[in-house]
Amino acid sequence: MQGAQRNSLRLLQWMMAASLALPIALFVIVSVISYNSTLDTADREIERTLDVAHEHALKVFETIDRSLAELNEVVRGLSDDQIRSREGALHKRLKQLTESLPQLKSVWIFDANGKALVNSLASPPPDQSFADRDYFYAQVDQSIGSFIGATLTPRPPYQGARFFGVSRRRSSEDGSFVGVIQASVLPEYFESFYARIGTDPGSFFAMGRADGVLLAHFPRLDRDVRLDPNGPIGHSIATHPDHGLMTIAWPTDGIERRIGYRRVAEYPIYVSAGLETSAIRARWLATISQHLVFGVPATALLFILLVFAFRRTQHLQIEAAKRREVEEALKHSQRLEALGQLTGGVAHDFNNLLTVIRASVDLLNRPQLSEERRQRYITAIAEAVARAAKLTSQLLAFARRQTLKPEVFDVGDRMRSLRDMLATLLGPAIEIVTQLPTEPCLVSADAGQFETAMINMATNARDAMQGKGRIVFTVHAATSVPDMLAHLPGSQTLKNPGFVCVTVSDSGVGIPAAQLGRIFEPFFTTKQVGQGTGLGLSQVFGFARQSGGEVTVVSEVGQGSTFSLYLPRVPADLLPRSQAPTTAPAVAGSGMSVLVVEDNIELGNFAADGLTELGYSITLVDNAADALTELVGDADRFDVVFSDVVMPGMTGLDLAQAMRDRCISVPMVLTTGYSQALSQDGVAGFELVQKPYSIEELSRVLHRAARLKRVRDGAAE
């Protein structure tokens, strides 16, 4: 014992050290990974932003180029005197051009001496020479295409914002220089655009010429800047002239940034976009701080708890034993919850597969089916069977929340039909006695679940008698009811309508009084491992409660047990006169419009194919939200809505409620293989088609629902 305690203390010491070392190591690793991820994310953002800035600049310069080219064609072959004679009309045209292009401040046409023949600002223009401007003298000696100048300040008498010029040479027929056409472009236009797209902290943009002259800058500068072509930026551009990405301290303010640059097509212009490295680090720190907010308290709490555990280990032996019992109980509870959820989910998926198989078989029986479609249906059956084989290994014997399918039947007749099967199940060593009433004892319940309950109780009795003895099945109208049923309708006056009681009595070993309160618990069994799941009586209990009844047990050790199943009785006149044949033919659609809502696209396609072949007009959607959109857009084009109940997000019942809220009166037919909501609330007045269903059955229900709508509409009219 002492050795075990010393080992426990030593283990706690190692755990205390690990509780600090391991989180620190993990934090360091996560920090490095997070930092690299943040850098990669920032680079992608810079590239995307650079794409936008590049596309914007390219469109601006191409637009200006086209405009200057059009003006050049307008004045081509005209002398200066002819241009002056048309100055008023040309001024109006230039003014309209500048007003239509917000990036332009003004447009000019100069003669060979640099004097303005026409501009968009004043008419007539003042007699003033601009031959010393770079956009003019760059075009004098030779034609260089479009020239983009440096940023300039307007010359009096002209005023306003700074600009840079984009010019083209005017040449005579013999190629001699006769003047310049120039557009004054506003840097603030680009800077305003950059301000709109650069909303992230630390955003940066620049546009400049290949020789380093900056034309636009964000954040805005209050001075002209020319970058050193031989500096780090110029060296990077020389190495990668088209585009690149670098981290550099920007010369204008010394702030370190991550910057990407790109050349604007054939123009000697580069655009840049970037983020301050401090902003990138701030993003990383924000991410890391989120880990710290949770990690530091958790680590500290863990360490404190370990210290406390280290000091109290010698005194926790009894508490440890109790804690293990609590943990086992918790694990048992969690296992039951997981199994309950698995049961319903697997049953739902399995019914979907069965519906696909049944629909495929129905479609394969259609005459004149093409070979391609026949093969597709056969393949679908094979795939569904393979998936169903995997699901069967997961199916549970107990699913308390399954949707019941009640029907009115005579319990006495049902027990007569079960006798032969029970005899085979119980074996020849067990004597079966049935005591059945002469009058009908009708109930409204799921007949299949009733038979399963009888089989489970009979099997339980057989095991209690170790395969040899006597079982008595008795059916009678209850003259008294257990206390737990006294509050239910019909229990106060048993004759109207009262309950039907089915008792199963055995001559087995009986049940100890200490175990009577647990026998209906899921997975509780007194049998040895491998001889029972403990779910048989749980099924009986769940069926009784869902059917509005109860199950009780009376037992004495050595004297056997008597189980009594109480089900609400219904009047004799509710027994159906005749049952509709299950092989009734399908009902032709005759153009009836059906909105099919099914999240299982394979199942939805089969339902749509089958109904289409019967003449229905099908609109298929895979979620309730899209179905609601279709109905809100034009509900009158649908005769009926056919919707699955269990779907992600909005369920079929949610869709029905949304239709009611919007006063959409299209009839609805629901389908499901499992739904907790339906098991609790019923079908809420809607037609229900249980999965798996046949195309014939579906067509009959859809036709019946749509016919009721037509009757109501006709009455309204």
Order of alpha helices (4+ residues) and beta strands (2+ residues): alpha-alpha-alpha-beta-beta-alpha-beta-beta-beta-alpha-beta-beta-alpha-beta-beta-beta-alpha-alpha-alpha-beta-alpha-beta-beta-alpha-beta-beta-alpha-beta-beta-beta-alpha-beta-alpha-beta-alpha-beta-alpha-beta-alpha
